[in-house]
Amino acid sequence: MTTALRPADTKRERLSIQMIRRTLDPVTVGKHLYLFDEVESTNAVLRDLARSGAAEGTVVLAESQRRGRGRLGRPWFSPPNVNLYAAVLLGQGLPLKEAGPLSFIGSLAVSDAIRELGLFPAIKWPNDVLLGRDKVAGALLEWVPLGDNIGSAVVGVGVNLNVDVELLRRAVGPDGGQATSVAAVLGRPVDRSRFAASFLGHLDQWWCRYCHEGIRPVVAAWQNRDILTGRRVELRGAASSVEGRVLGIDPEGHLIVRTTIGDLHVVLTEDIRVLD
């Protein structure tokens, strides 16, 4: 059993790549591990490494990001030495049509690491990890083409661990009222190096399971943590909005909504607002 560091030691403790490496016993994820002080984004660094021939399972961590991004290109608040910003290279030679559900692996691994702290996160399609109604993390999948319809997936995650919640909410803007940190819910700071190692270990396990058993167990686990199925929602697009009830996800990982007029709607890029 590991002993957590005292709060005074952990609030702004820098990541320890030595500790992370000692803790991991990777099959794939984490055999090649990079830690940067500041980057444009971990996904951008890993995309460049992928194009240069980086091995599957390569991980990029950063203390801060200048241009961290979430879904739909939205900025991801990335102050130094308080959170987890990571990107992992998976699925070299993977067909593009099989890449979508890999974002589920990222959110499952994050939620597993948070569960180890004694909390009970849920997942909101496609990639948000919530504690209660508030968002603490997100996963972003990006595709790196390597040939005709094949490539690699970059699974990026951002987890609000020890960031000051008031500062976070001001930075996020209008949606900031639904943002929080793991430390704020837990009631104490989180040891970021231990959390990073836990996340990467769980991601390695999920990736191995996906490789051996396919996407079904991944989707089943994700559905057990999903908070949208059965809920009434509003889908907000660039020019219009529609209301309906969430039926679940299809085999490719798309959210399926039955609209109020009875049509089936496949959610691709819309914002989702829960109505009940």
N, C-alpha and C positions, 0 to 999 in steps of 0.2 A: 504494500500500500504506500502510495506516495504522499508526502506532506506538502501542502500548499505553502508557498512563501507568505510571509506576513504582508498585509496590505501596503505598508510603507515601502516594502521592497518591490512590489509588483506593479504599482500604478503606472509608472513610466519606464519600466525596465526594458532595455533593448532585447530584441530577439537573440537567442543564443543558437547559432547554427550547430555548434558542437553538441549541445544538449539535445537538439532535435535529431541529429544523426545518431546519437547514442541510443535514443529511445525507439527509433524506427527499426523495423526488421522487414524491409520492403521486398515484395515479390516484383513489383514494377514501379509503383509511385514512390519517388524519393531517392532512387538510386543516384540520380544526378540532381543536386540541390544548389541553388544560387540564392544569395541574400544580398540585396542592394539597399543602400541608405535611402536614396530617392530615385524614382523613375517616373517617366510619363505615365505609364500604367504597366502593371505586371503582365497583362494580356499582350500589350504591344511588344514588350521585351521578348516574351515567349514566342510570339508569331515570328519575329526575326530569327530567333534561335531555331525554330522549326524549319524555316526556309534554308537554314544553313546546315541542316542534317541532325538536329538534336534528337536524342533517343527518346522513345516512348517512356512516359513516366517522369520526364524532366520537370522540375518544380522551380518556379521563380517566386521568391518572397521579397517584400519591400517594407521598409519602415514607414514610407510615405509615398504618395502618388501626386503628381502635379495635375494629371488629367484622368483620374479614375472615372470610369463610366459604369452605369447600370443599364437596365433595359431601356430600349428606345433612345439610346445615346445620352441619357440624363447624367449629369455629373454625380460622382460618388464622393462624398466628403471624406478626405483621406489625410487627416492630420498625423504628425509623426509620433511614433513610439507608444501608441495607445490601442491600436486595433490589429486585425489580421487582414493583409492584402496578399493574395496568393493566386497563382495560375499554374495549371498542370496540363501537360501534353498527353493526350490519349488517342488511341485508335489510328495509328499510322496505317495508311492504306485502306481506311474505312470508306465505304461508299457514302456519298453525301446523304442519301435517303435514310441511312441508319444513324445519322449523327444526332438528330434532334433530342431524343430521350436522354442523352448523356448529361444534359443540364440537371436531370433528376438525380443523377449520382452525386453531383456537387451539393445539392441541397440536402440529400439524405446524409451525407458525410458530415456536413455542418451540424445538422440536427442531432446526429449521434454524439458528436463532441460536446454539444451543449447538454445533452441528456446526462453525460458523465458527471456534470457539475450538479446534478440533482434537480434540474429544471425540465419542463415538459413543452418543448417547442412544437409548433404545427407548421405546415407548409401551405402557402397560397400560390396557386398556379401563376406563372410557370416555375418561379425560382425564388420566391420570397420566403424567408424563415421568420416566423413570428413567435413572440412570447406574449400571451394574451392577444390583444388586438394590435400590438405594436411590432413594427419591423425591426429586427436586429441584424439581418443578413440577407444577402442575395447572391445568386450564382448567374454568371453570364457565359453563354456558350458562343464561341466564334470558330469559324471554319477556315482552315488554311489549305487551299488547293495544292495538291502535289502531282496531279496528272488528270486524265480524263475522268471526271466524276468521282475521283478518290482524293483523299487528303487526310488531314489530322484535325482533331478537335482540341481547341484550347478551352479548358474549363476554368474560368476565373471566379473567385469568390471574394467578397468583402464582408467582414464580420465586425460589428460594433462591439468591442469588448470593454474597454475602459474609458472611452471618450466621454467627456462631460456632456450630459444630455441636453442641458440648456444651450450650450454652444452648438451641438449637433442640430437641434431643432431650428435654431436661427439660421444655420447654414443651409439646411434642406429647403426652407421656405414654406410655401403654403401647406405642403404635406408633412411638415415637421412635427405636427402634433401626434402623428402615428409612428414616430421613430424613437427608439430607445437603445440602451446598451445592455449587454449581458450583466455587467457589474451592477447597474442600477436595479435590475430585477433580483439579482442574486444577493445584493446587500454587501458585497465586498469585491475588491479588484480581482481580476482573473490573471493567472500566470500565463502570459501570451505564448511563451515557448512550449509549455506543456500543452496548451490548447492547439497550437500549430501541429505538434507531433500527433496529438489525438486525431485531429481532422485528417491529416495525411494518412495515418494508419487506417482509419475507417474508409477513406477513399480508395486505398489500395485493396481493401477487402471487397468493397462494392465492385471495383473494376474486375477483380478476379472472378467474382460471382457472375458478372455480366458476360465475361469471356467464356465461362464454362457452361452457363445455364441460359444465356440469352437475356432478353429484356423483360421477360414476364415477372421474375421475382423482384426486379427493380421497380416495375410499375405497381406491383402488388404492395410493396412496402411504402411506396410514395402515396398510394391511395389510402393507406391506413392512417397517414398523417395529414391528408388533404382536408382543408376546411371549407372548400367551396361547393363540393358536390351536394346537390339538393337545395342550395341557397338561391334566393332571388337576387339578381345582379343587374347592374346597368353597364353596358359596354359602350365606351366612348371612343369614337373614331375621330379622324381629322375633320370630317364635315358633318357627321351625324352621330346619333346615339340610338341604342335599342335596348329594351329590357327583356329579360327572360329568366329561366331557371336552369342551373347548371346540371347537366346529366352525367358528366365525368369526362374522361379523356379517351381518345382513340389510340390505336396501336402506335401511331407516330408521335404521340405525346401532345396532340392538339386538344384544346378544351372544346367541349361540345355543349352548346346552350340551345334549349328550346325556347324560342321567342314567344312573346305574348300572343302572337297570331298563329302559332303552331309550327313555324318553320324551324329547321335545324340549322344552327349557325356555327361554323368552325371559327374559333377565335385565333387570330394570327398576331395582330399588332395592337389591338384595342386596349385601352385602359379598362380596368375592372373595378367597379364600386359596388360593395355589398349593400343590399337594400334591406335585408332582414337577417 
